[in-house]
């Protein structure tokens, strides 16, 4: 069986309607935040590479606006993650 990332759990259950065996997969909020930060870092890196390549001002404006929003969201997720880790 595969090893799950820290923060994920799988439980066996029986579906009450179909009476079949099924899986319940759950993630901790900390795992979700760490995953979001990882995805945002990747997207921010891509946007920073693409920004100098934009030739249209409207596209540059939109990409800059998106980049700033992603950076803000990343900082927000990191601060929430720090709060979650501090509560342990």
N, C-alpha and C positions, 0 to 999 in steps of 0.2 A: 504494500500500500504506500502511496506517495506521502511525503511529509508535508504537512500544512504549514503555511506561514504563521508566525506568532500573531495571535489575535483572531484566528479563524478556528471555528469548531464545526464538526459534523456530527449529527446525531441521527440514528435510525429511528424511524417512526412508522406507524401504520396509518395509511390514508383511511379515514372513517367512511368515506363514500364508496371507494372502490375496493377497500379491504386489502390493498396491495402495500408492500413494503416500499418506503420512500426515504429520501434523505432530507434533513433540515440543515442547511448551511447558514451559519451566523457569523457575523464579523463584529469585532469591537469597534467603538467609535474611534479609538486611537489608530487602529489598522486602516480605517477608511481615510482618516486625516493624513496619515503617512503616505498612502497611495495617491491622494489628491496632490500633495506637495510634490511627489515624484513626477507625476504627469504634468503639473504646472511648470516645473523646472525644465522639462523637455520642450514644452510648447514655447516657453519664454526664450529658450536658446534658439529655437527655429525662427521665431519672430525677429530676434536680434540679428540673425544672419540675413533674413529676407528684407529687412528695412532698408539697408543701403542699396539694395538691388531695385527697389521700387522707383519707377521713372515718373509715375503720375502723382501729382500732389494730393489728390483726393484719396488715392489708395494709401499713400504715406500717412496721411492724417488718420485714416481709419485703423491702419496697422499700429500706429503710435498709440491711439486711444485704447485699442485692444491690449497692447503690450502693457500699458500702465494699469489697466484693470486687472490683468493677470498677475502683475507684480503685487498689487494691493491685496488680491485674494490669497496669494501665496503667503504674504506676511500675516494675514488674518488667520489662515490655517495653521501656520507655525505657532502663533501666539495661543491659539486654542489647544494645540497639541502640547505646548508647554504647560498649560493649565491642567490638562488631563494627566500628564506625566507627573505633575506636582501633587496630584490628589492620591497617588498610589501609596 
